[in-house]
């Protein structure tokens, strides 16, 4: 049921977003975000072509010249792969010249080498676009989110209303007559939930894993719309766990040997270390609040006012803890959304660092071939 308080929350939200400062921030963020997505898509297309050519070409090359197998990186740590490639390029240039001559005999490797300059440009443009968007987002958050607003966000977060996904301070948190439940109610109004999550469903060329997640997310929204909050919560727990694992797995296999974090406590510790090392003030505050609420949800002993994961996941149908209302489901959805964006932030930065390591040897080889 939508009452006057919820409608007032929606009206106040609309008023906040119509100020010139907010409109300028929203439009510029959207512009830079679109540029970043376009540059990333262009880079991915070239990268896919390159990888396909390199895979086929390498198989043919090693079949024809097996003596070079030991010269190709085989380590399972990305930084060591880059180091070995650089060692060969710098310390044994005659070997590289010899290998290049034979590689040019393989049509696929020849074509992949010809793609290198275009890939370098595409990657550089993606990196610049990503940096410009991130810088703008940080600037807007610093300027638009007042200390008073951030304190209210922190207060709401302690009660499970996690709003750190916001890029501009849209919600009227400082209105004294509007409560956190009013804000949650506003999410259920018309198609606000679908609008909030629309960017996920607009993603192109997603992998198998993401396609499955989107299927579950779409079904979850349908369940919430049809007031099947317990079933929606069961789906949300799977989605939340997936993002928790994704965040913890960031940077694995790049600097150190890849590790698998099966327990939530171990994953949280790894994420703590990542947050400390990346030094992003917004993510640092967001993760602290997300982690605090996540631990309440997965706690063995039920926490008052918090959906109890174990009762739902383990099918404790005789226990009243298995019941979930609209507010509980909405808080879990926000927990997933915040967890997802933190994991995405880690993975995007990891991806860029990983590509730098991958293409650094190729850049050096390309320059050496050009100078020879």
C-alpha positions as CSV (number, residue, x, y, z in Angstrom):
1,X,0.0,0.0,0.0
2,X,1.4,3.4,-1.0
3,X,0.6,6.2,1.5
4,X,1.2,9.9,1.5
5,X,4.6,9.7,3.2
6,X,5.9,7.4,0.5
7,X,4.6,9.7,-2.2
8,X,6.2,12.7,-0.5
9,X,9.5,10.8,-0.5
10,X,9.2,10.3,-4.2
11,X,8.3,14.0,-4.8
12,X,11.2,15.2,-2.6
13,X,13.5,12.8,-4.5
14,X,12.4,14.4,-7.8
15,X,13.0,17.9,-6.4
16,X,16.5,17.0,-5.4
17,X,17.5,15.7,-8.8
18,X,16.1,18.9,-10.6
19,X,18.6,21.4,-9.2
20,X,21.1,22.7,-11.8
21,X,24.1,21.3,-9.9
22,X,22.5,17.8,-9.7
23,X,21.4,17.9,-13.3
24,X,24.8,18.8,-14.5
25,X,26.4,16.0,-12.5
26,X,23.9,13.4,-13.7
27,X,24.3,14.4,-17.3
28,X,28.1,14.5,-17.2
29,X,28.3,11.2,-15.4
30,X,26.0,9.6,-18.0
31,X,28.1,11.1,-20.8
32,X,31.4,9.9,-19.5
33,X,29.9,6.5,-18.6
34,X,28.7,6.0,-22.1
35,X,32.0,6.9,-23.6
36,X,33.7,4.4,-21.2
37,X,31.3,1.7,-22.2
38,X,31.8,2.4,-25.9
39,X,35.6,2.4,-25.6
40,X,35.5,-0.8,-23.5
41,X,33.3,-2.5,-26.1
42,X,35.7,-1.5,-28.9
43,X,38.7,-2.8,-27.0
44,X,36.9,-6.1,-26.2
45,X,36.1,-6.7,-29.9
46,X,39.7,-6.3,-30.9
47,X,40.9,-8.3,-27.9
48,X,38.6,-11.2,-28.9
49,X,39.9,-11.2,-32.4
50,X,43.5,-11.1,-31.1
51,X,43.0,-14.0,-28.6
52,X,41.3,-16.2,-31.3
53,X,44.2,-15.6,-33.7
54,X,46.8,-16.1,-31.0
55,X,45.3,-19.3,-29.8
56,X,45.2,-21.0,-33.2
57,X,48.5,-19.5,-34.3
58,X,50.4,-20.6,-31.2
59,X,49.1,-24.2,-31.6
60,X,50.4,-24.2,-35.2
61,X,53.7,-22.5,-34.3
62,X,54.5,-25.0,-31.5
63,X,53.5,-27.9,-33.6
64,X,55.9,-26.7,-36.3
65,X,58.7,-25.4,-34.0
66,X,58.4,-27.3,-30.6
67,X,61.9,-26.1,-29.6
68,X,60.5,-22.7,-28.7
69,X,58.0,-24.1,-26.2
70,X,60.3,-23.3,-23.2
71,X,60.6,-19.7,-24.4
72,X,56.9,-19.1,-24.0
73,X,55.5,-18.2,-20.5
74,X,53.8,-21.0,-18.7
75,X,53.6,-19.7,-15.1
76,X,50.2,-19.4,-13.4
77,X,50.9,-16.0,-11.9
78,X,50.3,-13.2,-14.4
79,X,53.2,-11.0,-13.2
80,X,55.6,-13.9,-13.7
81,X,54.3,-14.4,-17.2
82,X,55.0,-10.8,-18.0
83,X,58.4,-11.0,-16.4
84,X,59.5,-14.0,-18.4
85,X,58.3,-12.5,-21.6
86,X,60.2,-9.3,-20.8
87,X,63.4,-11.2,-19.8
88,X,63.4,-13.0,-23.2
89,X,62.7,-9.7,-25.1
90,X,65.4,-7.7,-23.3
91,X,68.1,-10.3,-22.6
92,X,68.0,-12.5,-25.6
93,X,67.0,-10.2,-28.6
94,X,68.6,-12.6,-31.2
95,X,66.3,-15.3,-29.9
96,X,63.3,-13.0,-30.3
97,X,64.4,-12.0,-33.9
98,X,64.7,-15.7,-34.7
99,X,61.2,-16.5,-33.3
100,X,59.6,-13.5,-35.0
101,X,60.9,-14.7,-38.3
102,X,59.3,-18.1,-37.9
103,X,56.1,-16.6,-36.4
104,X,55.6,-14.6,-39.5
105,X,55.3,-17.9,-41.3
106,X,52.1,-18.6,-39.4
107,X,49.2,-16.6,-40.9
108,X,47.3,-16.3,-37.6
109,X,50.3,-15.0,-35.7
110,X,51.1,-12.6,-38.4
111,X,47.6,-11.2,-38.2
112,X,47.6,-11.1,-34.4
113,X,50.9,-9.1,-34.5
114,X,49.3,-6.7,-37.0
115,X,46.5,-6.1,-34.5
116,X,48.8,-5.1,-31.7
117,X,49.0,-1.4,-32.5
118,X,45.2,-1.1,-32.8
119,X,44.8,-3.0,-29.5
120,X,47.2,-0.8,-27.7
121,X,45.3,2.3,-28.9
122,X,41.9,0.8,-28.0
123,X,43.2,-0.2,-24.6
124,X,44.7,3.3,-23.9
125,X,41.4,5.0,-24.9
126,X,39.5,2.7,-22.6
127,X,41.9,3.4,-19.8
128,X,41.6,7.1,-20.3
129,X,37.8,7.0,-20.5
130,X,37.6,4.8,-17.3
131,X,39.9,7.3,-15.5
132,X,37.9,10.3,-16.5
133,X,34.6,8.7,-15.4
134,X,36.1,7.6,-12.1
135,X,37.6,11.0,-11.4
136,X,34.3,12.8,-12.2
137,X,32.4,10.4,-10.0
138,X,34.7,11.0,-7.1
139,X,34.6,14.7,-7.6
140,X,30.8,14.8,-7.6
141,X,30.5,12.6,-4.6
142,X,32.9,14.8,-2.7
143,X,31.1,17.9,-3.7
144,X,27.4,16.8,-3.5
145,X,27.4,14.4,-0.5
146,X,27.5,16.6,2.6
147,X,28.8,15.4,5.9
148,X,25.2,15.5,7.2
149,X,24.0,13.4,4.3
150,X,26.8,10.9,4.8
151,X,26.1,10.6,8.5
152,X,22.4,9.8,7.6
153,X,23.5,7.2,5.1
154,X,25.6,5.6,7.8
155,X,22.7,5.6,10.2
156,X,20.4,4.0,7.5
157,X,23.1,1.5,6.6
158,X,23.2,0.2,10.2
159,X,19.6,-0.7,9.7
160,X,20.2,-2.5,6.4
161,X,19.3,0.4,4.1
162,X,22.5,0.5,2.1
163,X,22.7,3.4,-0.3
164,X,26.4,3.5,-1.3
165,X,25.4,2.6,-4.9
166,X,24.3,6.3,-5.3
167,X,26.4,8.4,-7.6
168,X,24.5,11.6,-6.7
169,X,22.5,12.2,-3.4
170,X,19.1,11.5,-4.9
171,X,17.2,10.3,-1.9
172,X,15.7,12.9,0.6
173,X,17.4,11.4,3.6
174,X,17.5,14.7,5.5
175,X,13.7,15.3,5.5
176,X,12.7,14.7,9.1
177,X,9.2,13.4,8.3
178,X,10.5,10.7,5.8
179,X,11.7,7.4,7.3
180,X,13.9,4.7,5.9
181,X,10.8,2.5,5.4
182,X,9.3,5.3,3.3
183,X,12.4,5.2,1.0
184,X,12.1,1.4,0.8
185,X,8.4,1.7,-0.1
186,X,9.3,4.1,-2.9
187,X,11.4,1.4,-4.5
188,X,8.2,-0.7,-5.0
189,X,6.4,2.2,-6.7
190,X,5.5,1.5,-10.4
191,X,8.8,0.3,-12.0
192,X,11.3,2.0,-9.7
193,X,13.0,-1.4,-9.0
194,X,13.4,-2.1,-12.7
195,X,14.8,1.4,-13.3
196,X,17.3,1.1,-10.4
197,X,18.6,-2.2,-11.9
198,X,18.1,-1.3,-15.6
199,X,21.8,-1.0,-16.3
200,X,22.4,-4.7,-15.6
201,X,19.7,-5.8,-18.1
202,X,21.2,-3.5,-20.7
203,X,24.6,-5.2,-20.6
204,X,25.7,-6.7,-24.0
205,X,27.5,-9.9,-24.9
206,X,27.5,-11.2,-21.3
207,X,29.2,-14.5,-20.4
208,X,27.4,-17.6,-19.2
209,X,27.8,-16.8,-15.5
210,X,26.4,-13.3,-15.9
211,X,23.5,-14.5,-18.0
212,X,22.6,-16.9,-15.3
213,X,22.7,-14.2,-12.7
214,X,20.5,-11.9,-14.8
215,X,18.0,-14.8,-15.1
216,X,17.9,-15.1,-11.3
217,X,17.7,-11.3,-10.9
218,X,14.8,-11.0,-13.3
219,X,12.9,-13.9,-11.5
220,X,13.7,-12.2,-8.1
221,X,12.1,-9.0,-9.2
222,X,9.1,-10.9,-10.4
223,X,8.8,-12.7,-7.1
224,X,9.1,-9.4,-5.2
225,X,6.4,-7.8,-7.4
226,X,4.2,-10.8,-6.6
227,X,4.9,-10.6,-2.8
228,X,6.8,-13.9,-2.8
229,X,9.4,-12.4,-0.5
230,X,10.8,-15.6,1.0
231,X,11.5,-17.1,-2.4
232,X,12.9,-13.9,-3.6
233,X,15.2,-13.9,-0.6
234,X,16.5,-17.4,-1.4
235,X,17.5,-16.2,-4.8
236,X,19.1,-13.0,-3.4
237,X,21.2,-15.1,-1.0
238,X,22.7,-16.9,-4.0
239,X,23.4,-13.6,-5.8
240,X,24.9,-12.1,-2.7
241,X,27.2,-15.0,-2.1
242,X,28.3,-14.9,-5.8
243,X,29.4,-11.2,-5.5
244,X,31.1,-11.9,-2.2
245,X,33.2,-14.6,-3.9
246,X,33.8,-12.4,-6.9
247,X,35.1,-9.5,-4.7
248,X,37.4,-11.9,-2.8
249,X,38.8,-13.4,-6.0
250,X,39.9,-10.1,-7.4
251,X,43.6,-9.9,-8.2
252,X,44.1,-13.6,-7.6
253,X,46.7,-15.1,-9.9
254,X,48.2,-11.8,-10.8
255,X,50.8,-11.0,-8.1
256,X,50.6,-14.2,-6.1
257,X,49.4,-17.8,-6.9
258,X,45.6,-18.0,-7.1
259,X,43.8,-19.0,-3.9
260,X,40.3,-20.2,-3.4
261,X,38.3,-18.6,-0.5
262,X,35.5,-21.0,0.5
263,X,34.6,-19.5,3.9
264,X,32.9,-16.2,4.2
265,X,35.3,-15.1,7.0
266,X,38.3,-15.7,4.8
267,X,36.7,-13.9,1.9
268,X,35.9,-10.9,4.1
269,X,39.5,-10.7,5.3
270,X,40.8,-10.8,1.7
271,X,38.3,-8.0,0.8
272,X,39.5,-6.0,3.8
273,X,43.0,-6.2,2.5
274,X,41.9,-5.1,-1.0
275,X,40.0,-2.1,0.3
276,X,43.0,-1.0,2.4
277,X,45.4,-1.4,-0.6
278,X,43.2,0.4,-3.2
279,X,42.7,3.5,-1.0
280,X,39.3,4.5,-2.3
281,X,37.6,6.5,0.5
282,X,34.0,5.8,-0.8
283,X,34.6,2.1,-1.3
284,X,36.3,1.9,2.1
285,X,33.2,3.4,3.9
286,X,30.8,1.4,1.7
287,X,32.6,-1.9,2.3
288,X,32.7,-1.4,6.1
289,X,28.9,-0.9,6.2
290,X,28.1,-3.7,3.7
291,X,30.4,-6.2,5.6
292,X,28.7,-5.3,8.9
293,X,25.2,-6.0,7.6
294,X,26.3,-9.1,5.6
295,X,27.7,-10.6,8.9
296,X,24.3,-9.9,10.6
297,X,22.5,-11.7,7.7
298,X,24.7,-14.8,7.8
299,X,25.1,-15.0,11.6
300,X,24.4,-18.3,13.1
301,X,22.4,-16.7,15.9
302,X,19.5,-14.6,14.4
303,X,19.8,-10.9,14.7
304,X,16.6,-9.0,15.6
305,X,15.1,-7.3,12.5
306,X,17.4,-9.0,10.1
307,X,16.5,-11.7,7.6
308,X,18.1,-14.9,8.9
309,X,19.9,-16.6,6.0
310,X,20.3,-20.0,7.6
311,X,16.6,-20.5,8.3
312,X,15.7,-19.8,4.7
313,X,18.6,-21.6,2.9
314,X,18.3,-24.7,5.1
315,X,14.5,-24.9,4.8
316,X,13.6,-24.4,8.5
317,X,9.9,-24.3,7.7
318,X,8.8,-24.9,11.3
319,X,10.5,-21.7,12.4
320,X,8.9,-18.2,12.1
321,X,12.3,-16.8,11.1
322,X,11.7,-18.2,7.6
323,X,9.1,-15.5,7.0
324,X,10.3,-12.4,5.1
325,X,8.4,-9.1,4.6
326,X,8.8,-6.5,1.8
327,X,11.3,-4.5,3.8
328,X,13.5,-7.5,4.5
329,X,13.5,-8.4,0.9
330,X,14.3,-4.8,-0.1
331,X,17.2,-4.7,2.3
332,X,18.6,-7.9,0.8
333,X,18.3,-6.5,-2.7
334,X,20.2,-3.4,-1.6
335,X,22.8,-5.6,0.1
336,X,23.3,-7.4,-3.2
337,X,23.4,-4.2,-5.3
338,X,26.1,-2.6,-3.0
339,X,28.1,-5.8,-2.9
340,X,27.9,-6.1,-6.7
341,X,29.2,-2.6,-7.3
342,X,32.1,-3.1,-4.9
343,X,33.0,-6.3,-6.6
344,X,32.7,-4.6,-10.0
345,X,35.0,-1.8,-8.9
346,X,37.6,-4.4,-7.8
347,X,37.3,-6.4,-11.0
348,X,37.5,-3.4,-13.4
349,X,40.7,-2.2,-11.7
350,X,42.0,-5.7,-11.7
351,X,41.2,-6.1,-15.4
352,X,43.0,-2.9,-16.4
353,X,46.1,-3.9,-14.3
354,X,46.0,-7.4,-15.9
355,X,45.8,-6.0,-19.4
356,X,48.7,-3.7,-18.7
357,X,50.8,-6.8,-17.7
358,X,49.5,-8.8,-20.7
359,X,50.2,-6.1,-23.3
360,X,53.5,-4.7,-21.9
361,X,55.6,-7.5,-23.4
362,X,53.7,-7.2,-26.7
363,X,54.4,-3.4,-26.8
364,X,58.1,-4.0,-26.2
365,X,58.2,-6.7,-28.9
366,X,56.3,-4.5,-31.3
367,X,58.8,-1.6,-30.7
368,X,61.8,-3.9,-31.1
369,X,60.4,-5.4,-34.3
370,X,59.8,-1.8,-35.6
371,X,63.4,-0.7,-34.7
372,X,65.1,-3.8,-36.2
